[in-house]
Amino acid sequence: MSAIDGLPPLREVIARHELRAKKQLGQNFLLDLNLTAKIARAAGDLSGCDVIEVGPGPGGLTRGLLAEGARHVLAIEKDERALPALAEIAAAYPGRLEVVHGDALEVDPLAHLTPPIRIVANLPYNVGTELLIRWLTPAAWPPFWQSLTLMFQKEVAERIVARPGGKAYGRLAVLAQWRSEARIVMTLPPEAFVPAPKVHSAVVQLTALPEPRFPADPAVLNRVVAAGFNQRRKMLRASLKGLHPAIEDLLVAADIAPTARPEEIGLEQFCALARGLAAAPR
């Protein structure tokens, strides 16, 4: 990759700019440019797309996205130490890389982009789940993005694609699978990163569906699954009692046994319960 884009190896970039990964920023750098290019390819044909990348760090994945033909990349980076390295990449790809110094939880990316839009990122561990939930729960659907290709700890990735009945099944699985097709496309060992984390990582791809699998208000569904899985050892009639005084009747109407636990409940039933709650008088 360095021979293709004329830029130096990432280890050299990190040393020159003193970019040691900071634990408090959730940083683990992926230095193998063959792997970053493989992640970029997993996102599909990028030639006609704008791409959002969160937490580019020294720019390994950024270079992969640009080399694989992304029309325009918006890289949102909180760590100001990385800005000079990213500026060098921007100079090598004139007009195709825009770097925004800021917190991805606060930046509005739509002011910088033209659809179609895809999100591809090795997400910082400390904000990855929160960002995913935001992207999955906009008020209107379809969302502004076509697909998400995201790196997580493998345990988190498995929770996103989990099916009912297992320990991994929870809020992330329900919200992800309600409105998207979710699958793991790649796993990576700890030694692929610097510094090496204690766990394996995985890349998940989520492709937005034209409409949700079942009708439900996103805010209500989010409240239902959050309340249920926050106390997953309890029966639903207990964990959801704060949502409505007649919760047992609403559970039965949604074809859910009040004594069931959340990991036993499928997506269609959760959506039915959310609809019932939204329509129930107080």
Accessible surface in RSA format (square Angstrom, percent):
REM  Atomic radii and reference values for relative SASA: ProtOr
REM  Chains: A
REM  Algorithm: Lee & Richards
REM  Probe-radius: 1.40
REM  Slices: 20
REM RES _ NUM      All-atoms   Total-Side   Main-Chain    Non-polar    All polar
REM                ABS   REL    ABS   REL    ABS   REL    ABS   REL    ABS   REL
RES MET A   1    39.47  20.4   8.79   5.8  30.68  73.0   9.32   7.9  30.15  39.9
RES SER A   2    37.14  31.4  33.28  44.4   3.86   8.9   4.68  10.0  32.46  45.5
RES ALA A   3   100.36  92.3  63.56  98.1  36.80  83.7  75.68 106.6  24.68  65.4
RES ILE A   4   134.51  76.5 103.71  77.3  30.80  74.2 109.08  78.5  25.43  69.0
RES ASP A   5    20.34  14.2   0.24   0.2  20.11  47.5   8.03  18.9  12.31  12.3
RES GLY A   6    67.61  83.4   0.00   N/A  67.61  83.4  35.09  96.3  32.52  72.8
RES LEU A   7    23.28  13.0  19.50  14.0   3.78   9.5  20.17  14.2   3.11   8.4
RES PRO A   8    33.04  24.1  26.17  23.9   6.87  25.0  32.68  27.0   0.36   2.2
RES PRO A   9    70.78  51.6  70.22  64.0   0.56   2.0  70.78  58.4   0.00   0.0
RES LEU A  10     3.11   1.7   0.40   0.3   2.70   6.8   0.40   0.3   2.70   7.3
RES ARG A  11   157.18  66.0 150.79  76.9   6.39  15.2  63.34  86.6  93.85  56.9
RES GLU A  12    89.84  51.6  81.85  61.9   7.99  19.0  35.87  69.4  53.97  44.1
RES VAL A  13     6.73   4.4   6.73   6.1   0.00   0.0   6.73   5.8   0.00   0.0
RES ILE A  14    25.98  14.8  25.52  19.0   0.46   1.1  25.52  18.4   0.46   1.2
RES ALA A  15    75.46  69.4  51.41  79.3  24.05  54.7  61.32  86.4  14.14  37.5
RES ARG A  16   119.93  50.4  87.39  44.5  32.54  77.5  71.92  98.3  48.02  29.1
RES HIS A  17    38.97  21.3  22.16  15.4  16.81  43.0  18.04  18.6  20.93  24.4
RES GLU A  18   114.69  65.8 109.00  82.5   5.69  13.6  28.20  54.5  86.49  70.6
RES LEU A  19     1.04   0.6   0.87   0.6   0.17   0.4   0.87   0.6   0.17   0.5
RES ARG A  20   171.16  71.9 166.45  84.9   4.70  11.2  77.40 105.8  93.76  56.8
RES ALA A  21    28.83  26.5   1.18   1.8  27.65  62.9   1.20   1.7  27.63  73.2
RES LYS A  22    76.05  37.1  73.06  44.8   2.99   7.1  32.93  29.6  43.12  45.9
RES LYS A  23   193.67  94.5 173.19 106.3  20.48  48.8 121.06 109.0  72.61  77.3
RES GLN A  24   130.33  72.9 104.16  76.1  26.17  62.3  60.22 128.2  70.11  53.2
RES LEU A  25    37.57  20.9  33.35  23.9   4.22  10.6  33.66  23.6   3.90  10.5
RES GLY A  26    11.11  13.7   0.00   N/A  11.11  13.7   8.59  23.6   2.53   5.7
RES GLN A  27    21.38  12.0  12.87   9.4   8.51  20.3  13.52  28.8   7.86   6.0
RES ASN A  28    26.82  18.5  19.50  18.8   7.32  17.6   4.25  10.2  22.57  21.8
RES PHE A  29    14.66   7.3  12.60   7.8   2.05   5.3  14.66   8.9   0.00   0.0
RES LEU A  30    12.80   7.1   5.54   4.0   7.25  18.2   5.54   3.9   7.25  19.5
RES LEU A  31    22.02  12.3  11.73   8.4  10.28  25.9  11.86   8.3  10.16  27.3
RES ASP A  32    64.54  45.2  54.48  54.2  10.06  23.8  24.93  58.7  39.61  39.5
RES LEU A  33    19.88  11.1  15.85  11.3   4.03  10.1  15.85  11.1   4.03  10.8
RES ASN A  34   111.87  77.1 105.60 102.0   6.28  15.1  27.11  65.3  84.76  81.9
RES LEU A  35    42.20  23.5  42.02  30.1   0.17   0.4  42.20  29.6   0.00   0.0
RES THR A  36     0.52   0.4   0.52   0.5   0.00   0.0   0.52   0.7   0.00   0.0
RES ALA A  37     5.19   4.8   5.19   8.0   0.00   0.0   5.19   7.3   0.00   0.0
RES LYS A  38   103.23  50.4 102.12  62.7   1.11   2.6  52.61  47.4  50.62  53.9
RES ILE A  39     3.17   1.8   3.17   2.4   0.00   0.0   3.17   2.3   0.00   0.0
RES ALA A  40     0.29   0.3   0.00   0.0   0.29   0.7   0.00   0.0   0.29   0.8
RES ARG A  41   130.27  54.7 112.88  57.5  17.38  41.4  53.46  73.1  76.80  46.5
RES ALA A  42    30.02  27.6   9.08  14.0  20.94  47.6  22.35  31.5   7.67  20.3
RES ALA A  43     2.40   2.2   0.04   0.1   2.35   5.4   0.04   0.1   2.35   6.2
RES GLY A  44    36.98  45.6   0.00   N/A  36.98  45.6  30.69  84.2   6.29  14.1
RES ASP A  45   105.51  73.9  85.84  85.4  19.67  46.5  44.95 105.8  60.55  60.4
RES LEU A  46     1.23   0.7   0.33   0.2   0.90   2.3   0.33   0.2   0.90   2.4
RES SER A  47    67.74  57.2  52.18  69.6  15.55  35.8  35.77  76.2  31.97  44.8
RES GLY A  48    38.08  47.0   0.00   N/A  38.08  47.0  32.21  88.4   5.87  13.2
RES CYS A  49     5.95   4.5   5.95   6.6   0.00   0.0   0.00   0.0   5.95   6.4
RES ASP A  50     6.12   4.3   6.12   6.1   0.00   0.0   0.00   0.0   6.12   6.1
RES VAL A  51     0.00   0.0   0.00   0.0   0.00   0.0   0.00   0.0   0.00   0.0
RES ILE A  52     1.55   0.9   1.55   1.2   0.00   0.0   1.55   1.1   0.00   0.0
RES GLU A  53     2.69   1.5   2.69   2.0   0.00   0.0   0.00   0.0   2.69   2.2
RES VAL A  54     5.10   3.4   4.96   4.5   0.15   0.4   4.96   4.3   0.15   0.4
RES GLY A  55    23.55  29.0   0.00   N/A  23.55  29.0   8.29  22.8  15.26  34.2
RES PRO A  56     9.16   6.7   0.00   0.0   9.16  33.3   0.94   0.8   8.23  51.1
RES GLY A  57     2.83   3.5   0.00   N/A   2.83   3.5   2.83   7.8   0.00   0.0
RES PRO A  58     5.57   4.1   4.25   3.9   1.31   4.8   4.25   3.5   1.31   8.2
RES GLY A  59     0.00   0.0   0.00   N/A   0.00   0.0   0.00   0.0   0.00   0.0
RES GLY A  60     3.83   4.7   0.00   N/A   3.83   4.7   0.93   2.5   2.90   6.5
RES LEU A  61    11.18   6.2   8.18   5.9   3.00   7.6   8.18   5.7   3.00   8.1
RES THR A  62     0.00   0.0   0.00   0.0   0.00   0.0   0.00   0.0   0.00   0.0
RES ARG A  63     2.36   1.0   2.36   1.2   0.00   0.0   0.18   0.2   2.18   1.3
RES GLY A  64     0.00   0.0   0.00   N/A   0.00   0.0   0.00   0.0   0.00   0.0
RES LEU A  65     0.00   0.0   0.00   0.0   0.00   0.0   0.00   0.0   0.00   0.0
RES LEU A  66     2.02   1.1   0.00   0.0   2.02   5.1   0.00   0.0   2.02   5.4
RES ALA A  67    36.85  33.9   3.02   4.7  33.83  77.0   8.16  11.5  28.69  76.0
RES GLU A  68    60.80  34.9  38.92  29.4  21.89  52.1   7.71  14.9  53.09  43.3
RES GLY A  69    28.50  35.1   0.00   N/A  28.50  35.1  22.69  62.3   5.80  13.0
RES ALA A  70     0.00   0.0   0.00   0.0   0.00   0.0   0.00   0.0   0.00   0.0
RES ARG A  71    91.21  38.3  77.50  39.5  13.71  32.6  54.75  74.8  36.46  22.1
RES HIS A  72    34.89  19.1  34.89  24.3   0.00   0.0  27.69  28.5   7.20   8.4
RES VAL A  73     0.00   0.0   0.00   0.0   0.00   0.0   0.00   0.0   0.00   0.0
RES LEU A  74     0.00   0.0   0.00   0.0   0.00   0.0   0.00   0.0   0.00   0.0
RES ALA A  75     0.00   0.0   0.00   0.0   0.00   0.0   0.00   0.0   0.00   0.0
RES ILE A  76     6.18   3.5   4.18   3.1   2.00   4.8   4.18   3.0   2.00   5.4
RES GLU A  77     6.65   3.8   6.56   5.0   0.09   0.2   0.09   0.2   6.56   5.4
RES LYS A  78   118.46  57.8 106.26  65.2  12.20  29.0  64.39  58.0  54.06  57.6
RES ASP A  79     8.54   6.0   4.81   4.8   3.73   8.8   3.78   8.9   4.76   4.8
RES GLU A  80   115.82  66.5 108.93  82.4   6.89  16.4  29.31  56.7  86.51  70.6
RES ARG A  81    60.51  25.4  49.41  25.2  11.09  26.4  50.23  68.6  10.28   6.2
RES ALA A  82     0.91   0.8   0.91   1.4   0.00   0.0   0.91   1.3   0.00   0.0
RES LEU A  83    47.72  26.6  44.61  31.9   3.11   7.8  44.99  31.6   2.73   7.3
RES PRO A  84    66.17  48.2  58.08  52.9   8.09  29.4  64.64  53.4   1.54   9.6
RES ALA A  85     1.66   1.5   0.06   0.1   1.60   3.6   0.06   0.1   1.60   4.2
RES LEU A  86     0.01   0.0   0.01   0.0   0.00   0.0   0.01   0.0   0.00   0.0
RES ALA A  87    57.45  52.8  48.46  74.8   8.99  20.5  52.66  74.2   4.79  12.7
RES GLU A  88    56.64  32.5  49.48  37.4   7.16  17.0  35.79  69.2  20.84  17.0
RES ILE A  89     5.31   3.0   5.31   4.0   0.00   0.0   5.31   3.8   0.00   0.0
RES ALA A  90    26.59  24.5  22.29  34.4   4.30   9.8  22.59  31.8   4.00  10.6
RES ALA A  91    79.01  72.6  50.55  78.0  28.46  64.7  62.34  87.8  16.67  44.2
RES ALA A  92    43.31  39.8  10.84  16.7  32.47  73.9  21.70  30.6  21.61  57.3
RES TYR A  93    24.98  11.7  22.94  13.1   2.04   5.3  22.23  16.7   2.75   3.4
RES PRO A  94   109.03  79.5  88.36  80.6  20.66  75.1  93.34  77.1  15.69  97.5
RES GLY A  95    76.28  94.1   0.00   N/A  76.28  94.1  43.85 120.3  32.43  72.6
RES ARG A  96    69.70  29.3  69.70  35.5   0.00   0.0  38.52  52.6  31.19  18.9
RES LEU A  97    16.02   8.9   0.00   0.0  16.02  40.3   0.03   0.0  15.99  43.0
RES GLU A  98    58.16  33.4  54.14  41.0   4.02   9.6  27.76  53.7  30.41  24.8
RES VAL A  99    46.50  30.6  17.89  16.2  28.61  68.9  17.89  15.5  28.61  77.6
RES VAL A 100    26.81  17.6  23.95  21.7   2.86   6.9  26.81  23.3   0.00   0.0
RES HIS A 101    97.03  53.0  68.22  47.4  28.81  73.7  42.04  43.3  54.99  64.0
RES GLY A 102    19.83  24.5   0.00   N/A  19.83  24.5  19.19  52.7   0.64   1.4
RES ASP A 103    33.28  23.3  28.20  28.1   5.09  12.0   7.78  18.3  25.50  25.4
RES ALA A 104    19.38  17.8   5.20   8.0  14.18  32.3   5.20   7.3  14.18  37.6
RES LEU A 105    38.14  21.2  26.32  18.8  11.82  29.7  26.85  18.9  11.29  30.4
RES GLU A 106   145.20  83.4 109.32  82.7  35.89  85.4  44.83  86.7 100.38  82.0
RES VAL A 107    32.14  21.2  16.78  15.2  15.37  37.0  21.92  19.0  10.22  27.7
RES ASP A 108    89.12  62.4  78.84  78.5  10.28  24.3  39.14  92.1  49.98  49.8
RES PRO A 109    21.85  15.9  21.85  19.9   0.00   0.0  21.85  18.0   0.00   0.0
RES LEU A 110    86.54  48.2  71.82  51.4  14.73  37.0  72.11  50.6  14.43  38.8
RES ALA A 111    85.88  79.0  41.11  63.4  44.76 101.8  53.73  75.7  32.15  85.2
RES HIS A 112    64.85  35.4  44.66  31.0  20.19  51.7  36.28  37.4  28.58  33.3
RES LEU A 113    20.34  11.3   0.00   0.0  20.34  51.1   1.80   1.3  18.55  49.9
RES THR A 114    83.54  59.4  82.71  83.9   0.83   2.0  49.66  66.7  33.88  51.2
RES PRO A 115    94.04  68.5  83.64  76.2  10.40  37.8  83.82  69.2  10.22  63.5
RES PRO A 116    48.70  35.5  44.55  40.6   4.15  15.1  48.67  40.2   0.03   0.2
RES ILE A 117     1.71   1.0   1.49   1.1   0.21   0.5   1.49   1.1   0.21   0.6
RES ARG A 118    42.92  18.0  42.92  21.9   0.00   0.0   1.72   2.4  41.20  25.0
RES ILE A 119     0.18   0.1   0.00   0.0   0.18   0.4   0.00   0.0   0.18   0.5
RES VAL A 120     0.22   0.1   0.22   0.2   0.00   0.0   0.22   0.2   0.00   0.0
RES ALA A 121     1.04   1.0   0.00   0.0   1.04   2.4   0.15   0.2   0.89   2.3
RES ASN A 122    29.75  20.5  24.66  23.8   5.09  12.3   8.52  20.5  21.23  20.5
RES LEU A 123     3.65   2.0   0.75   0.5   2.89   7.3   0.75   0.5   2.89   7.8
RES PRO A 124    23.14  16.9  19.57  17.8   3.57  13.0  23.08  19.1   0.06   0.4
RES TYR A 125    62.66  29.3  36.52  20.8  26.14  68.0  38.88  29.2  23.79  29.3
RES ASN A 126    88.08  60.7  50.07  48.4  38.02  91.5  40.98  98.6  47.10  45.5
RES VAL A 127    32.77  21.6  31.03  28.1   1.74   4.2  32.77  28.5   0.00   0.0
RES GLY A 128     2.50   3.1   0.00   N/A   2.50   3.1   2.50   6.9   0.00   0.0
RES THR A 129    47.49  33.8  45.81  46.4   1.68   4.0  32.15  43.2  15.34  23.2
RES GLU A 130    83.81  48.1  77.78  58.8   6.03  14.4  33.72  65.2  50.09  40.9
RES LEU A 131     4.45   2.5   4.45   3.2   0.00   0.0   4.45   3.1   0.00   0.0
RES LEU A 132     0.00   0.0   0.00   0.0   0.00   0.0   0.00   0.0   0.00   0.0
RES ILE A 133    22.44  12.8  22.44  16.7   0.00   0.0  22.44  16.2   0.00   0.0
RES ARG A 134   117.84  49.5 103.41  52.7  14.43  34.4  46.62  63.7  71.22  43.2
RES TRP A 135    25.17  10.1  22.44  10.9   2.73   6.4  12.35   6.6  12.82  20.8
RES LEU A 136     0.30   0.2   0.00   0.0   0.30   0.8   0.00   0.0   0.30   0.8
RES THR A 137    33.29  23.7  15.12  15.3  18.16  43.3   5.27   7.1  28.02  42.4
RES PRO A 138    40.06  29.2  30.33  27.6   9.73  35.4  40.06  33.1   0.00   0.0
RES ALA A 139    98.80  90.8  67.32 103.9  31.48  71.6  71.03 100.0  27.77  73.6
RES ALA A 140    74.57  68.6  65.28 100.7   9.29  21.1  71.02 100.0   3.54   9.4
RES TRP A 141    38.67  15.5   5.47   2.6  33.20  78.0   6.14   3.3  32.53  52.8
RES PRO A 142    90.34  65.8  73.65  67.1  16.68  60.6  73.65  60.8  16.68 103.7
RES PRO A 143    20.36  14.8   1.44   1.3  18.92  68.8   6.01   5.0  14.36  89.2
RES PHE A 144    69.44  34.7  44.91  27.8  24.53  63.8  57.23  34.7  12.21  35.0
RES TRP A 145     4.68   1.9   0.44   0.2   4.24  10.0   1.01   0.5   3.67   6.0
RES GLN A 146    81.45  45.5  75.22  55.0   6.23  14.8  34.20  72.8  47.25  35.8
RES SER A 147     8.72   7.4   8.72  11.6   0.00   0.0   8.02  17.1   0.70   1.0
RES LEU A 148     0.00   0.0   0.00   0.0   0.00   0.0   0.00   0.0   0.00   0.0
RES THR A 149     0.29   0.2   0.16   0.2   0.13   0.3   0.00   0.0   0.29   0.4
RES LEU A 150     0.16   0.1   0.00   0.0   0.16   0.4   0.16   0.1   0.00   0.0
RES MET A 151     3.23   1.7   1.66   1.1   1.58   3.8   1.66   1.4   1.58   2.1
RES PHE A 152     8.11   4.1   6.91   4.3   1.20   3.1   8.11   4.9   0.00   0.0
RES GLN A 153    53.77  30.1  52.74  38.5   1.03   2.5   1.53   3.3  52.25  39.6
RES LYS A 154    76.18  37.2  76.15  46.7   0.03   0.1  25.21  22.7  50.97  54.3
RES GLU A 155   116.46  66.9 111.45  84.3   5.01  11.9  38.42  74.3  78.03  63.7
RES VAL A 156    20.24  13.3  20.24  18.3   0.00   0.0  20.24  17.6   0.00   0.0
RES ALA A 157     0.00   0.0   0.00   0.0   0.00   0.0   0.00   0.0   0.00   0.0
RES GLU A 158    70.65  40.6  68.99  52.2   1.66   3.9  19.23  37.2  51.42  42.0
RES ARG A 159    85.07  35.7  85.07  43.4   0.00   0.0  17.53  24.0  67.54  40.9
RES ILE A 160     0.00   0.0   0.00   0.0   0.00   0.0   0.00   0.0   0.00   0.0
RES VAL A 161    37.63  24.8  28.85  26.1   8.78  21.1  29.56  25.7   8.07  21.9
RES ALA A 162    13.71  12.6   5.21   8.0   8.50  19.3  13.71  19.3   0.00   0.0
RES ARG A 163   164.17  68.9 155.58  79.3   8.59  20.4  62.04  84.8 102.13  61.9
RES PRO A 164    65.14  47.5  42.89  39.1  22.25  80.9  43.07  35.6  22.06 137.1
RES GLY A 165    59.76  73.7   0.00   N/A  59.76  73.7  27.77  76.2  32.00  71.7
RES GLY A 166    34.46  42.5   0.00   N/A  34.46  42.5  32.71  89.8   1.76   3.9
RES LYS A 167   201.23  98.2 179.88 110.4  21.35  50.8 125.51 113.0  75.72  80.7
RES ALA A 168    40.12  36.9  29.37  45.3  10.75  24.4  35.28  49.7   4.84  12.8
RES TYR A 169     4.87   2.3   4.81   2.7   0.06   0.2   4.37   3.3   0.50   0.6
RES GLY A 170     7.83   9.7   0.00   N/A   7.83   9.7   7.65  21.0   0.18   0.4
RES ARG A 171    77.94  32.7  74.03  37.7   3.91   9.3  19.85  27.1  58.09  35.2
RES LEU A 172     6.44   3.6   4.65   3.3   1.79   4.5   4.65   3.3   1.79   4.8
RES ALA A 173     0.40   0.4   0.00   0.0   0.40   0.9   0.09   0.1   0.31   0.8
RES VAL A 174     1.90   1.2   0.00   0.0   1.90   4.6   1.90   1.6   0.00   0.0
RES LEU A 175     0.59   0.3   0.51   0.4   0.08   0.2   0.51   0.4   0.08   0.2
RES ALA A 176     0.00   0.0   0.00   0.0   0.00   0.0   0.00   0.0   0.00   0.0
RES GLN A 177    17.75   9.9  17.75  13.0   0.00   0.0   9.77  20.8   7.98   6.0
RES TRP A 178     0.80   0.3   0.80   0.4   0.00   0.0   0.80   0.4   0.00   0.0
RES ARG A 179     6.09   2.6   6.09   3.1   0.00   0.0   0.00   0.0   6.09   3.7
RES SER A 180     0.04   0.0   0.00   0.0   0.04   0.1   0.00   0.0   0.04   0.1
RES GLU A 181    92.49  53.1  91.05  68.9   1.45   3.4  34.84  67.4  57.65  47.1
RES ALA A 182    19.55  18.0   0.04   0.1  19.51  44.4   0.19   0.3  19.36  51.3
RES ARG A 183   143.28  60.2 140.67  71.7   2.61   6.2  57.55  78.7  85.73  52.0
RES ILE A 184    57.00  32.4  30.99  23.1  26.01  62.7  30.99  22.3  26.01  70.6
RES VAL A 185    42.36  27.9   8.27   7.5  34.09  82.1  15.32  13.3  27.04  73.3
RES MET A 186    19.15   9.9  10.10   6.7   9.05  21.5  18.56  15.8   0.58   0.8
RES THR A 187    74.70  53.1  53.95  54.7  20.74  49.4  21.24  28.5  53.46  80.8
RES LEU A 188     2.75   1.5   1.80   1.3   0.95   2.4   2.66   1.9   0.09   0.2
RES PRO A 189    52.60  38.3  52.35  47.7   0.25   0.9  52.35  43.2   0.25   1.5
RES PRO A 190    24.69  18.0  24.59  22.4   0.11   0.4  24.69  20.4   0.00   0.0
RES GLU A 191   133.63  76.7 106.62  80.7  27.01  64.3  59.55 115.2  74.08  60.5
RES ALA A 192    19.15  17.6   3.17   4.9  15.98  36.4  13.69  19.3   5.46  14.5
RES PHE A 193     5.65   2.8   1.58   1.0   4.07  10.6   1.58   1.0   4.07  11.7
RES VAL A 194    58.16  38.3  57.78  52.3   0.39   0.9  58.16  50.5   0.00   0.0
RES PRO A 195    69.06  50.3  63.59  58.0   5.47  19.9  69.06  57.0   0.00   0.0
RES ALA A 196    62.39  57.4  35.61  54.9  26.78  60.9  35.61  50.1  26.78  70.9
RES PRO A 197    18.36  13.4   4.99   4.6  13.37  48.6  13.34  11.0   5.03  31.2
RES LYS A 198   207.02 101.0 169.20 103.8  37.82  90.1 119.52 107.6  87.50  93.2
RES VAL A 199    62.54  41.1  58.48  52.9   4.06   9.8  62.52  54.3   0.01   0.0
RES HIS A 200    89.42  48.9  86.02  59.8   3.39   8.7  51.39  53.0  38.03  44.3
RES SER A 201     0.13   0.1   0.06   0.1   0.06   0.1   0.00   0.0   0.13   0.2
RES ALA A 202     0.00   0.0   0.00   0.0   0.00   0.0   0.00   0.0   0.00   0.0
RES VAL A 203     0.21   0.1   0.21   0.2   0.00   0.0   0.21   0.2   0.00   0.0
RES VAL A 204     0.00   0.0   0.00   0.0   0.00   0.0   0.00   0.0   0.00   0.0
RES GLN A 205    16.50   9.2  16.09  11.8   0.41   1.0   1.31   2.8  15.19  11.5
RES LEU A 206     0.00   0.0   0.00   0.0   0.00   0.0   0.00   0.0   0.00   0.0
RES THR A 207    64.97  46.2  64.97  65.9   0.00   0.0  48.59  65.3  16.38  24.8
RES ALA A 208    21.82  20.1   5.52   8.5  16.30  37.1   5.52   7.8  16.30  43.2
RES LEU A 209    29.47  16.4  28.48  20.4   0.99   2.5  28.83  20.2   0.65   1.7
RES PRO A 210   109.53  79.8  95.57  87.1  13.96  50.7 102.25  84.4   7.28  45.2
RES GLU A 211   123.99  71.2 120.05  90.8   3.94   9.4  34.30  66.3  89.69  73.2
RES PRO A 212    36.84  26.8  26.71  24.3  10.13  36.8  26.71  22.1  10.13  63.0
RES ARG A 213    98.66  41.4  68.57  35.0  30.09  71.6  31.70  43.3  66.96  40.6
RES PHE A 214    57.01  28.5  56.85  35.2   0.16   0.4  57.01  34.6   0.00   0.0
RES PRO A 215    92.27  67.2  83.32  76.0   8.96  32.6  91.38  75.4   0.89   5.5
RES ALA A 216    19.96  18.3   0.00   0.0  19.96  45.4   4.56   6.4  15.39  40.8
RES ASP A 217    65.29  45.7  55.68  55.4   9.61  22.7  15.99  37.6  49.30  49.2
RES PRO A 218    20.80  15.2  20.60  18.8   0.20   0.7  20.72  17.1   0.08   0.5
RES ALA A 219    57.78  53.1  48.14  74.3   9.65  21.9  56.35  79.3   1.44   3.8
RES VAL A 220    14.83   9.8  14.83  13.4   0.00   0.0  14.83  12.9   0.00   0.0
RES LEU A 221     0.01   0.0   0.01   0.0   0.00   0.0   0.01   0.0   0.00   0.0
RES ASN A 222    30.95  21.3  30.77  29.7   0.18   0.4   2.50   6.0  28.45  27.5
RES ARG A 223   130.18  54.7 124.21  63.3   5.97  14.2  59.69  81.6  70.49  42.7
RES VAL A 224     0.29   0.2   0.23   0.2   0.07   0.2   0.23   0.2   0.07   0.2
RES VAL A 225     0.00   0.0   0.00   0.0   0.00   0.0   0.00   0.0   0.00   0.0
RES ALA A 226    23.13  21.3  22.53  34.8   0.60   1.4  23.13  32.6   0.00   0.0
RES ALA A 227    24.00  22.1  16.14  24.9   7.86  17.9  23.38  32.9   0.62   1.6
RES GLY A 228     0.00   0.0   0.00   N/A   0.00   0.0   0.00   0.0   0.00   0.0
RES PHE A 229    19.96  10.0   8.12   5.0  11.84  30.8   8.34   5.1  11.62  33.3
RES ASN A 230   121.96  84.1  87.92  85.0  34.03  82.0  22.22  53.5  99.73  96.4
RES GLN A 231    71.34  39.9  63.22  46.2   8.12  19.3  28.51  60.7  42.83  32.5
RES ARG A 232    73.87  31.0  70.95  36.2   2.92   7.0  43.37  59.3  30.50  18.5
RES ARG A 233   214.38  90.0 201.84 102.9  12.54  29.9  75.69 103.4 138.70  84.1
RES LYS A 234   100.54  49.0  96.13  59.0   4.41  10.5  60.23  54.2  40.31  42.9
RES MET A 235    65.88  34.1  63.60  42.1   2.28   5.4  58.08  49.4   7.80  10.3
RES LEU A 236     0.03   0.0   0.03   0.0   0.00   0.0   0.03   0.0   0.00   0.0
RES ARG A 237    94.44  39.7  89.05  45.4   5.39  12.8  11.16  15.2  83.29  50.5
RES ALA A 238    36.73  33.8  30.37  46.9   6.36  14.5  33.23  46.8   3.50   9.3
RES SER A 239     8.30   7.0   0.00   0.0   8.30  19.1   0.00   0.0   8.30  11.6
RES LEU A 240     0.32   0.2   0.18   0.1   0.14   0.3   0.32   0.2   0.00   0.0
RES LYS A 241   144.15  70.3 131.62  80.8  12.52  29.8  76.37  68.7  67.78  72.2
RES GLY A 242    74.52  91.9   0.00   N/A  74.52  91.9  41.07 112.7  33.45  74.9
RES LEU A 243    31.83  17.7  28.90  20.7   2.94   7.4  31.43  22.1   0.40   1.1
RES HIS A 244    10.17   5.6   8.53   5.9   1.63   4.2   9.70  10.0   0.47   0.5
RES PRO A 245   120.41  87.8  77.77  70.9  42.64 155.0  89.33  73.8  31.08 193.2
RES ALA A 246    38.34  35.2  31.07  47.9   7.27  16.5  38.34  54.0   0.00   0.0
RES ILE A 247     7.67   4.4   7.56   5.6   0.11   0.3   7.56   5.4   0.11   0.3
RES GLU A 248    81.70  46.9  81.02  61.3   0.68   1.6  27.29  52.8  54.41  44.4
RES ASP A 249   102.81  72.0  95.95  95.5   6.86  16.2  27.75  65.3  75.06  74.9
RES LEU A 250    25.04  13.9  22.78  16.3   2.26   5.7  22.88  16.1   2.16   5.8
RES LEU A 251     0.00   0.0   0.00   0.0   0.00   0.0   0.00   0.0   0.00   0.0
RES VAL A 252    94.37  62.1  83.22  75.3  11.15  26.9  84.90  73.8   9.47  25.7
RES ALA A 253    88.74  81.6  45.77  70.6  42.97  97.7  57.75  81.3  30.99  82.1
RES ALA A 254     8.27   7.6   1.27   2.0   7.00  15.9   6.39   9.0   1.88   5.0
RES ASP A 255   116.29  81.5 103.31 102.8  12.98  30.7  31.63  74.4  84.66  84.4
RES ILE A 256     3.51   2.0   0.03   0.0   3.48   8.4   2.11   1.5   1.39   3.8
RES ALA A 257    57.77  53.1  44.37  68.5  13.41  30.5  50.27  70.8   7.50  19.9
RES PRO A 258    24.22  17.6  24.22  22.1   0.00   0.0  24.22  20.0   0.00   0.0
RES THR A 259    65.15  46.3  58.56  59.4   6.59  15.7  35.47  47.6  29.68  44.9
RES ALA A 260    12.68  11.7   7.85  12.1   4.83  11.0  12.68  17.9   0.00   0.0
RES ARG A 261    87.71  36.8  87.58  44.6   0.13   0.3  16.12  22.0  71.59  43.4
RES PRO A 262     0.00   0.0   0.00   0.0   0.00   0.0   0.00   0.0   0.00   0.0
RES GLU A 263    39.94  22.9  39.94  30.2   0.00   0.0  12.37  23.9  27.56  22.5
RES GLU A 264   104.86  60.2  79.03  59.8  25.84  61.5  34.73  67.2  70.13  57.3
RES ILE A 265     6.19   3.5   6.19   4.6   0.00   0.0   6.19   4.5   0.00   0.0
RES GLY A 266    20.26  25.0   0.00   N/A  20.26  25.0  18.44  50.6   1.82   4.1
RES LEU A 267    26.77  14.9  21.73  15.5   5.04  12.7  21.73  15.3   5.04  13.6
RES GLU A 268   103.10  59.2 101.12  76.5   1.98   4.7  25.58  49.5  77.52  63.3
RES GLN A 269    50.19  28.1  49.40  36.1   0.79   1.9  19.24  41.0  30.95  23.5
RES PHE A 270     0.00   0.0   0.00   0.0   0.00   0.0   0.00   0.0   0.00   0.0
RES CYS A 271     0.00   0.0   0.00   0.0   0.00   0.0   0.00   0.0   0.00   0.0
RES ALA A 272    24.22  22.3  17.73  27.4   6.49  14.8  18.01  25.4   6.21  16.5
RES LEU A 273     0.34   0.2   0.02   0.0   0.32   0.8   0.34   0.2   0.00   0.0
RES ALA A 274     0.02   0.0   0.00   0.0   0.02   0.0   0.00   0.0   0.02   0.0
RES ARG A 275    95.41  40.1  89.18  45.5   6.23  14.8  41.68  57.0  53.74  32.6
RES GLY A 276    24.75  30.5   0.00   N/A  24.75  30.5  23.17  63.6   1.58   3.5
RES LEU A 277    16.28   9.1   7.52   5.4   8.76  22.0   7.73   5.4   8.55  23.0
RES ALA A 278    63.82  58.7  25.71  39.7  38.11  86.7  33.52  47.2  30.30  80.3
RES ALA A 279    86.48  79.5  52.80  81.5  33.68  76.6  63.21  89.0  23.28  61.7
RES ALA A 280    20.32  18.7   5.12   7.9  15.20  34.6   9.87  13.9  10.45  27.7
RES PRO A 281   117.60  85.7 100.58  91.7  17.02  61.9 112.05  92.5   5.55  34.5
RES ARG A 282   197.15  82.8 129.57  66.0  67.58 160.9  93.65 128.0 103.50  62.7
END  Absolute sums over single chains surface
CHAIN  1 A    12730.3       9949.9       2780.4       7111.1       5619.3
END  Absolute sums over all chains
TOTAL         12730.3       9949.9       2780.4       7111.1       5619.3
